[in-house]
Amino acid sequence: MTEPTIGHNVNNIASDRLRSIIDRWEALQEEVKALRSDQKDIMQEAKSAGFDVKVIRKLIAERRLDQAEVEEMEMLIDVYRRALGDFASSPLGEAALARVA
């Protein structure tokens, strides 16, 4: 009996179906690439209009969360700020707060 070789059962794979799946995936990747470019353009527009892009991104991220998650995050930020006390007004403390926020 001969040993099976790589590709010996390739006829069992629905090659047309596989090609279709891969082609659709690649087409979606191109659409995603175009959408990301559009998002970049929108943020550049916001920046040109004088908006803080970091704040806009934070707002967008918060809008994805439900209200309970936002409230929990805000509560934790408040707890962390109190825990830092006077340290919060130092450059290192401000950097730490910026990372948490």
HELIX and SHEET records of a PDB file:
HELIX    1   1 VAL A   10  ASN A   12  5                                   3    
HELIX    2   2 SER A   15  SER A   48  1                                  34    
HELIX    3   3 VAL A   53  ARG A   64  1                                  12    
HELIX    4   4 GLN A   67  LEU A   84  1                                  18    
HELIX    5   5 GLY A   85  SER A   89  5                                   5    
HELIX    6   6 PRO A   91  VAL A  100  1                                  10    
END                                                                             
